[in-house]
Structures are given as structure tokens and as C-alpha cells.
Amino acid sequence: MIDKLTSLMFFGVILILTIIEFRRVHNWITPFTLTAWPFVIISLTVNLVLGILGFHPVTLRVHLFVLANLILIWLVGFLFSYIYHDDKTPRQDFDLIFQSYQHFQPFIVIVSWIVIAVVYNRVRGLLSKYGGWSFLGDYRFELMMVKGLAAHFIGIGQVCFIYLIFIYRSSKNKIINGLTIVGLILAIASIQVKYHLMWIIIFAFLYHNVNKEPKKQLWSVFKVLLGLLLTMNLFWLVLTLAWGTFSVTNEGIYEFLMKQSLNYTMSSMIVLDSWMTTPDIMPGWTLLSSFINMKNFLTGNPNMINPAVYVGGGFFETAPQIASNVGSAYGVYYIIGGALFSFFMTVLFALVSYFLYYKAFTTKNPMIVYFTLLFCMLSMLTFFVQYFTLLTLYEMTLVFLIFYGIFRFANYVRSILSEKFVLMEANSVRT
């Protein structure tokens, strides 16, 4: 009973803070709400519903720890609302910021289909070598897909997807754009790493909704949550098909999908309680492991750090015969440096997030928009894990910067050539 009351109180506090922030910024989608409400949904679902299925409760200790982090984010946002808030400043239309990039759709489409072809060839090669369709359900398939050329091309594919979403509304050929987007989704999904696809789905959602009218945002939030849930279940459904165990009348399959989905999305606050019993067990450089690996690669040092070893506290039971190693970003921070380190990371992340958030609405800088969406995406996934130790995050950003540099230079050349053409026309008229 105490756990249910705790969840209701947790919900009440977050609701009050959300309403106060909304009255300041007139927007339901902020770094605070994106971070807080997944925790609220998990807390209410686990303690009010999943106890019937035997799931362990979210404890008072976890609620207090998570709430302390969330209040820090809210305070940072409240401070920024006074620094940047100005009712007379209209929000920038992100579509207008990227409108000039529609000229590069052919380039983006060509690169996208190269990515699709490379990934398809890798999948076809693995399936033909290791026994056909059934190999999709083998754990070795994912291990092989995340290595090599195809894995790096996935980062390029993610960036192509993001740019195609950015220019979709102003695109002159939406059919080709749409078909390419579908092809990229299938290619990215084939690597069987869920967060690769989740990232770009959230990117698309945020891009089209962060500056919508508030009354339209809530329905959009529901749709993206449903979309993410369906996406995860499709991954597991494909596995059951590959294993040859799927049957429309097999109740065990639906039970498997339900338990996998619930455990994957709802386990973090349960596991966090177990992680909090073993603080300060990971080295302080854990969050810098990707940069250490980059340095070692560039200097020819063969020693590479496996981030997976350092960003979790291990598997713990979440329900009878079900375990999870997902303990939220706060859990990772806690096992590195305890509660104080978690609070430090929370404040630092919130400062960057809100700075970018307000800048995105008042400037026409595409890079500000990208990094705003990136940090908002990471905020939304705080309930799950942190991604600072994944090379994929930096690889995707590097590819985005390269594309941005190419497009900006090409637009600059176009403007110079256009000016020369106008001058030539003017001179010809005079003569």
C-alpha cells in the first residue's frame, strides 16, 4: 500500500512542477517534462498494475532519489525561463531553418540508398553463410552486425534519415523522400540494436512537435510512445518468427511479447533500487570511455575499453524468472560516484539542455537545432540508460557535422554564382 501511495505522491509533485513550468514557457515539451514523465509512467504502471504479475515495486528510496534529480532539472529550467523568457519573441519555425537544404535531397537520397545497399548486402551475406532466415534469431547475428563497414554505415543512415525528416515538408518529391525513409528504417532495424531506431523516431517526433501549439502536443506524445512500444515489439516478433515459434493461436507468444515489453520499458526503477546498494563501484573515467577508445585508436594502441562492462550494476530480478540490467542514467551515475555525482551530472546536463532549448527558439542556427533535439532525445531516454559511452552517438553527430559543412559550403557557392549571374544579366541589359 505504501508503494502505491508513494507513486501517487510522486505523480502529484511532478504534475505540479509541470504546470508551473508550462505557465512560464507555454510548452508541454521541455527537458524537464521529457525526463520526468517516463519515470512517472513507470512508477504508476509498476506499483498500481504490474504487482499483479509479480513485478517488484518501485521503492520509496528510488522515488526520493529520482525526484531529487528531477527537481534539480526543474530548478535549472525555472532559472532559464527568467533569463530567456520573452513573450514578444516568436518561436522559430524549424522547417524554415532547413528549407534551403531541400536542394540537396538528391544527394541525401543517393547516400541513403548506398547505406541501404551496404546493410542489405551484409544481412544477405550473413544469412546465406549461417543457415538462412533462422539465423536472425541467433544472438551471433547482432554481434556480427554491430561490427564492420555496415555498422558504421548505420550512423550515416541515421543522419540521412534526420535530414530527410528536416526537409520533408518542403521536399519537391515527397514520394521518393518517403520511400527512402522507409528503406532507412528497415536498414537501421536490421542491425537489431533497438536504440539506433529509437533515436531517430524520437528525433522526428521532437522536430515536428517541440514548437507545436500546446494542445496538439499531448496527442503527439501519446502517438510517439505507442510507436516506440510497437517498434520494440516488432523486434521481438521478428525473433519469434526466426525461431519458428510464432503462431497466431499460441498464447505463450503473446505472453512472451508482453513480458519482454513490460520488462524492457518498466524495469529501470526496479533495478535502480538494487544498484543503489552497491555505490561507487565503477571507475571515474567510465563516461569518457568512448574518448579513451578514440585516443587509443588514433595512437595505434590496441587496448579498447568495452563500455558495457562499466555502465551497469549487473542483472537483477524484476519479477519471478525475469531479470534486467537497465537501471536508468541516474543508476549509472550512482554506481560511478554516488548520489552527489548523479546530482552533478543532472545539473550539468540540464544547464546544457535548457541553454540549447531556448537558443533553438530564438536563433536560426541549424546546429543549435540539432544539438537541442539531441539533448532532448537523451532527456527522454534518461529513464532507460545513458548513452555518453556509446561511440555511435559521437559518430552520428560527426556525420551530421560533415553533411552540414558540405551543405553550407554548397549553399555559399550557389549564392556567389547566383550573384554573378544577376550581375551578368544586369550588365547585358545596360549594353
C-alpha positions in Angstrom: 0.0 0.0 0.0 2.8 2.4 0.9 4.4 1.9 -2.6 1.1 2.9 -4.3 0.8 6.0 -2.2 4.4 6.9 -2.9 3.7 6.6 -6.7 0.6 8.8 -6.4 2.6 11.4 -4.4 5.4 11.2 -7.0 2.9 11.8 -9.8 1.4 14.7 -7.9 4.7 16.5 -7.3 5.7 16.1 -11.0 2.3 17.3 -12.2 2.5 20.5 -10.1 6.0 21.2 -11.3 4.9 20.6 -14.9 2.0 23.0 -14.6 4.2 25.7 -13.1 6.8 25.3 -15.8 4.1 25.4 -18.5 2.8 28.7 -17.3 6.3 30.1 -17.7 7.2 28.6 -21.2 3.8 27.7 -22.7 5.2 24.4 -23.9 4.5 20.9 -22.7 7.7 19.6 -24.3 10.7 20.7 -22.3 13.9 19.0 -21.0 12.1 18.6 -17.6 8.9 17.0 -18.9 10.7 14.8 -21.3 12.8 13.5 -18.5 10.2 13.3 -15.7 7.1 11.8 -17.2 8.6 8.5 -18.4 9.6 8.0 -14.7 6.0 8.9 -13.6 4.6 6.4 -16.1 6.9 3.6 -14.9 6.2 4.3 -11.3 2.4 4.3 -11.7 2.4 1.3 -14.0 4.7 -0.9 -11.8 3.1 -0.1 -8.4 -0.5 0.1 -9.5 -0.7 -2.5 -12.2 2.3 -4.8 -12.6 2.3 -6.0 -9.0 -0.5 -8.4 -10.1 2.0 -10.0 -12.5 4.6 -10.4 -9.7 6.8 -7.4 -10.6 8.8 -6.0 -7.7 7.6 -2.5 -6.6 9.4 0.8 -7.1 10.5 1.7 -3.6 10.3 4.9 -1.6 14.1 5.2 -1.7 14.1 5.2 -5.5 11.3 7.7 -5.7 13.1 10.1 -3.5 16.4 9.8 -5.4 14.8 10.2 -8.8 12.6 13.1 -7.5 15.7 14.9 -6.2 17.3 14.7 -9.7 14.1 15.8 -11.4 13.7 18.8 -9.0 17.2 19.9 -9.9 16.3 19.8 -13.6 13.2 21.8 -12.9 15.1 24.4 -10.9 17.6 24.9 -13.8 14.7 25.2 -16.2 12.9 27.7 -14.0 16.1 29.8 -13.8 16.4 29.8 -17.6 12.8 30.8 -18.0 13.6 34.1 -16.3 16.8 34.6 -18.3 15.4 33.9 -21.7 11.6 34.2 -21.5 10.2 36.9 -23.7 6.6 36.8 -24.9 7.4 39.2 -27.8 10.0 36.8 -29.3 8.3 34.4 -31.7 9.4 30.8 -31.8 11.5 29.8 -34.9 9.9 27.5 -37.4 12.4 24.7 -37.7 11.2 23.9 -41.2 12.2 27.3 -42.4 15.6 26.9 -40.9 16.3 23.8 -43.0 14.3 24.9 -46.1 17.4 25.7 -48.1 18.6 22.1 -47.7 15.8 20.8 -49.9 18.2 21.3 -52.9 20.3 18.5 -51.5 17.6 15.9 -51.5 19.0 14.0 -54.5 22.4 13.8 -52.7 20.8 12.6 -49.4 18.7 10.1 -51.3 21.7 8.6 -53.2 23.7 8.3 -50.0 20.8 6.7 -48.2 20.4 4.0 -50.9 24.1 3.3 -50.8 23.7 2.8 -47.0 20.7 0.5 -47.6 22.6 -1.5 -50.2 25.6 -2.0 -47.9 23.5 -3.1 -45.0 21.3 -5.3 -47.2 24.4 -7.0 -48.6 25.7 -7.6 -45.1 22.4 -9.1 -43.9 22.2 -11.3 -47.1 25.8 -12.5 -46.7 25.3 -13.5 -43.0 22.0 -15.3 -43.7 23.4 -17.2 -46.7 26.5 -18.2 -44.7 24.9 -19.2 -41.5 21.8 -21.1 -42.4 19.2 -18.7 -43.8 16.3 -16.8 -42.2 16.6 -18.6 -38.9 20.0 -17.0 -38.2 18.1 -13.7 -37.5 17.1 -15.2 -34.1 20.7 -16.2 -33.3 22.5 -13.9 -30.8 25.6 -14.0 -33.0 23.7 -12.2 -35.8 23.6 -8.9 -33.8 27.2 -9.4 -32.6 28.3 -9.6 -36.3 26.1 -6.8 -37.5 27.4 -4.2 -35.0 30.9 -4.7 -36.4 32.4 -3.8 -39.7 31.5 -1.5 -42.5 27.7 -1.9 -42.3 27.7 -0.9 -38.6 29.5 2.4 -39.4 27.1 3.0 -42.4 24.2 2.8 -39.9 25.4 6.1 -38.5 25.3 7.7 -41.9 21.9 6.2 -42.4 20.6 7.8 -39.2 21.9 11.2 -40.3 20.3 10.8 -43.8 17.0 9.9 -42.0 17.3 13.0 -39.9 17.9 15.3 -42.8 15.1 13.8 -44.9 12.8 14.5 -41.9 14.1 18.0 -41.7 13.3 18.8 -45.3 10.2 16.6 -45.8 7.6 19.3 -45.7 9.5 21.5 -48.2 10.5 18.5 -50.3 9.6 18.7 -54.0 9.3 14.9 -54.3 7.7 13.5 -51.1 7.2 10.0 -52.6 10.9 9.4 -53.2 11.7 11.0 -49.8 9.1 8.8 -48.1 10.3 5.5 -49.8 13.8 6.3 -48.8 12.8 6.9 -45.2 11.1 3.5 -45.1 14.2 1.9 -46.6 16.4 3.5 -44.0 14.1 2.4 -41.2 14.4 -1.3 -42.4 18.1 -1.0 -42.8 18.6 0.5 -39.3 16.2 -2.0 -37.8 18.1 -4.9 -39.4 21.1 -4.3 -37.1 18.8 -5.4 -34.2 20.1 -2.7 -31.9 16.8 -1.0 -30.7 18.3 2.3 -29.7 19.5 3.0 -33.2 15.9 3.1 -34.4 14.5 4.7 -31.2 16.9 7.7 -31.5 15.7 8.7 -35.0 12.0 8.1 -34.2 12.3 10.4 -31.2 14.3 12.9 -33.3 11.4 13.0 -35.8 8.8 13.4 -33.1 10.7 16.2 -31.4 11.4 18.1 -34.6 7.8 18.2 -35.6 6.3 18.7 -32.2 8.6 20.7 -29.9 7.3 24.1 -31.2 3.7 23.0 -32.0 0.7 24.5 -30.2 0.5 23.0 -26.7 -3.0 21.4 -27.2 -1.6 19.4 -30.2 1.5 18.2 -28.3 -0.2 15.8 -25.9 -1.8 13.8 -28.6 1.6 13.6 -30.4 3.3 12.4 -27.3 0.8 9.6 -27.0 1.4 8.6 -30.6 5.2 8.5 -30.3 5.0 6.4 -27.1 2.7 4.0 -28.9 5.0 4.0 -31.9 8.1 3.2 -29.7 6.2 0.4 -27.9 5.2 -1.1 -31.2 8.7 -0.8 -32.6 10.2 -2.8 -29.7 7.5 -5.5 -30.0 8.2 -5.8 -33.7 11.9 -6.6 -32.9 10.8 -9.4 -30.6 8.1 -10.6 -33.1 10.7 -10.9 -35.8 12.8 -13.1 -33.4 9.9 -15.4 -32.7 9.4 -15.8 -36.5 13.1 -16.5 -37.0 12.9 -19.1 -34.1 9.9 -20.7 -35.8 7.9 -20.4 -32.6 5.3 -17.8 -33.7 1.7 -18.8 -34.1 -1.4 -16.6 -34.1 -3.1 -19.0 -31.7 -0.1 -19.5 -29.4 -0.9 -17.7 -26.2 2.7 -18.2 -25.0 4.0 -15.9 -27.8 1.7 -13.1 -26.6 2.8 -13.6 -23.0 6.4 -13.5 -24.1 5.9 -10.3 -26.1 4.0 -8.7 -23.2 6.6 -9.7 -20.5 9.5 -8.6 -22.8 7.9 -5.3 -23.5 7.0 -4.6 -19.9 10.4 -5.7 -18.5 12.3 -3.7 -21.2 10.3 -0.5 -20.6 9.4 -0.7 -16.9 12.4 -2.3 -15.2 14.7 0.6 -14.7 13.3 2.0 -11.4 13.1 -1.5 -10.0 16.7 -2.3 -10.9 17.8 1.1 -9.7 16.9 0.1 -6.1 19.4 -2.8 -6.3 22.1 -0.7 -7.9 21.8 1.8 -5.1 23.0 -0.9 -2.6 26.4 -1.0 -4.4 27.6 2.6 -4.9 31.0 3.8 -6.2 32.0 0.6 -7.9 32.9 1.9 -11.3 36.0 3.9 -12.2 35.6 7.7 -12.5 36.6 7.7 -16.2 33.7 5.5 -17.2 31.7 8.2 -19.0 34.8 9.1 -21.0 35.4 5.5 -22.3 34.5 6.5 -25.9 37.0 9.3 -26.0 39.7 7.0 -24.5 39.0 4.4 -27.2 39.2 7.2 -29.9 42.6 8.2 -28.5 43.8 4.7 -28.4 42.7 4.1 -32.0 44.4 7.2 -33.3 47.6 6.5 -31.4 47.7 2.8 -32.5 47.0 1.5 -29.0 45.3 -1.9 -29.4 43.7 -1.7 -25.9 40.0 -0.9 -26.3 37.5 -0.5 -23.4 34.2 -2.3 -23.6 31.8 0.3 -22.2 29.2 -2.4 -21.4 31.4 -3.6 -18.6 31.4 -0.2 -16.9 28.0 1.3 -17.3 25.8 -1.1 -15.3 25.5 -2.8 -12.0 24.5 -6.2 -13.4 21.3 -8.1 -13.8 18.7 -8.2 -11.0 15.4 -9.8 -10.7 12.4 -7.6 -11.6 9.7 -10.3 -11.5 9.8 -14.1 -11.0 12.1 -15.6 -13.7 12.6 -12.2 -15.2 15.7 -10.1 -14.8 17.0 -6.8 -16.2 20.3 -4.8 -16.3 18.6 -1.5 -17.1 18.8 0.9 -14.2 18.4 4.4 -15.8 21.0 7.0 -16.4 20.8 8.0 -12.7 21.6 4.5 -11.8 24.8 4.6 -13.9 25.8 7.9 -12.4 25.1 6.5 -8.9 27.4 3.4 -9.3 30.2 5.7 -10.6 30.2 8.3 -7.9 27.1 8.0 -5.6 24.2 10.5 -5.3 26.4 13.6 -5.4 27.9 12.6 -8.8 24.4 11.9 -10.1 23.2 15.4 -8.9 26.3 17.0 -10.5 25.6 15.2 -13.9 22.0 16.1 -13.7 22.7 19.8 -13.2 25.3 19.9 -15.9 23.1 18.1 -18.4 20.2 20.4 -17.5 22.2 23.5 -18.0 23.3 22.5 -21.5 19.8 21.2 -22.4 18.0 24.4 -21.4 20.6 26.7 -22.9 20.2 24.9 -26.2 16.4 24.7 -25.8 15.9 28.4 -25.5 18.6 29.2 -28.2 16.8 26.9 -30.7 13.6 29.1 -30.4 15.4 32.4 -30.9 18.1 31.7 -33.4 18.2 30.3 -37.0 21.3 28.1 -36.5 20.8 24.5 -37.8 23.5 23.2 -35.4 21.7 24.6 -32.4 18.5 22.9 -33.5 20.3 19.6 -34.0 22.0 19.6 -30.6 18.8 20.8 -29.0 16.9 17.7 -30.4 19.9 15.5 -29.5 19.8 16.6 -25.8 16.0 16.4 -25.7 16.2 12.9 -27.1 18.7 11.9 -24.4 16.5 13.5 -21.8 13.6 11.4 -22.9 15.7 8.3 -22.6 17.1 9.1 -19.1 14.7 6.6 -17.6 16.4 3.9 -19.6 20.2 4.3 -19.8 22.8 6.9 -20.6 24.4 7.0 -24.0 27.6 9.0 -23.4 29.7 5.9 -23.5 28.4 4.8 -26.9 30.6 5.6 -29.9 27.5 5.6 -32.1 26.3 8.9 -30.5 29.5 10.7 -31.5 29.7 9.0 -34.8 26.2 10.2 -35.7 27.0 13.7 -34.6 30.3 13.8 -36.6 28.5 12.6 -39.8 25.8 15.3 -39.2 28.5 18.0 -38.9 30.2 16.7 -42.1 26.9 16.9 -44.0 26.1 20.3 -42.5 29.6 21.6 -43.6 29.0 20.3 -47.2 25.6 21.8 -47.5 26.6 25.1 -46.0 29.6 25.4 -48.4 27.5 24.4 -51.4 24.8 27.0 -50.5 27.6 29.6 -50.2 28.9 28.7 -53.7 25.3 28.8 -55.0 24.8 32.3 -53.6 28.1 33.6 -55.2 27.2 32.0 -58.5 23.7 33.5 -58.3 25.0 36.9 -57.6 27.5 36.7 -60.5 24.6 35.6 -62.8 22.5 38.6 -61.7 25.4 41.0 -62.3 26.0 39.5 -65.8 22.3 39.8 -66.6 22.3 43.5 -65.4 25.4 44.3 -67.5 23.9 42.7 -70.6 20.8 44.8 -70.2 22.8 48.0 -69.9 24.8 47.2 -73.1 
